[in-house]
Amino acid sequence: MFDPQNKASLSIEDSVKSKAINSIMSLDAFPKYDLFLSQVIEFIEDLMNDDTYTINIIQNYIKSEVIAKPYQGKKKGYTKLHLIQLVFVSYMRPVLSTDEIKKVFRLAFNDINNREDDIISWETAYELFYEIINDQANNPNTMIMDEERLRSIVAKLHIRDEDKERIFVFISVLALVAQASFIKNTAKRLLD
């Protein structure tokens, strides 16, 4: 019988916490230079471990406007923005369809290829997600952030009042995606 007080279960919990924390890096750790598509694929696959990307997959995400086009159409035009978008896609694609991912992105960013209509920046969104992942990894018993906490995150953002509900939904989805990822990784660790 599974005993939550058992040392084996604690090592599984520690292992899952470690994987959760190590599969997301701070924004400061992202490359500071533009990348070729092959470098983007290598970066995302190294970071996400279980995810496989190909040039065709990423080009299809660009064509279907899930992620932004490379900067000025250059071969070496993939920026930190693209890496952030692909990290989000990597977390979301096991639980959401491509169209649902686009809907989530539209909540905060409107047109994927226009930075001027973003409600919050991609960097802000990533920092919020990074915080959510780390909170959930460090406090697995309170994995879903409560509505009050989510609303307090939104209240701290410098956005128009009419955009607050959209961003609340966006952050709520991020929290649920983080929880889904945590649960999936916990199940995998138990099976190993």
Residue pairs with C-beta under 8 A, 6 or more apart in sequence:
2 9
3 9
12 186
12 189
12 190
13 140
13 186
15 189
16 137
16 140
16 182
16 185
16 186
16 189
17 137
17 138
17 140
19 185
19 189
20 133
20 134
20 136
20 137
20 181
20 182
20 185
21 133
21 134
21 137
23 47
23 48
23 49
23 133
24 47
24 87
24 129
24 130
24 133
24 134
25 47
26 130
27 80
27 84
27 123
27 126
27 127
27 130
30 80
30 83
30 84
31 39
31 43
31 80
31 83
32 80
34 71
34 74
34 76
34 77
34 78
34 79
35 43
35 76
35 78
35 79
35 82
35 83
36 75
36 76
36 78
37 55
37 58
37 70
37 75
37 78
38 55
39 78
40 58
40 78
40 82
40 83
40 86
41 53
41 54
41 55
41 58
43 83
44 51
44 53
44 83
44 86
44 87
44 90
45 51
45 52
45 53
47 87
47 90
48 87
48 90
51 90
53 86
58 67
58 86
61 67
61 86
61 89
61 98
62 68
62 69
62 70
64 98
64 102
65 102
65 112
65 113
66 85
66 89
66 98
66 101
66 102
66 105
66 112
67 82
67 85
67 86
67 89
67 112
68 81
68 82
68 85
68 112
68 113
69 113
70 77
70 78
70 82
71 77
71 78
71 79
80 123
81 122
84 122
84 123
84 125
84 126
85 105
85 122
87 126
87 129
88 101
88 105
88 125
88 126
88 129
89 101
91 129
91 177
91 178
91 181
92 100
92 101
92 104
92 177
93 101
94 180
94 181
94 184
95 177
95 180
96 104
96 177
102 112
104 170
104 173
105 112
106 112
107 119
107 166
107 167
107 169
107 170
107 173
108 118
108 119
108 120
108 125
108 166
108 167
108 170
109 117
109 118
109 119
109 122
109 125
110 117
110 118
110 119
111 117
119 159
119 160
119 163
119 166
119 167
120 157
120 159
120 167
124 157
125 170
125 174
128 153
128 171
128 174
129 174
129 178
132 145
132 171
132 174
132 175
132 178
133 178
133 181
135 145
136 143
136 145
136 175
136 178
136 179
136 182
137 182
140 182
140 186
143 178
143 179
143 182
143 183
144 175
144 176
144 179
145 175
150 168
150 171
150 172
150 175
151 168
153 171
154 164
154 167
154 168
154 171
155 164
157 164
157 167
159 167
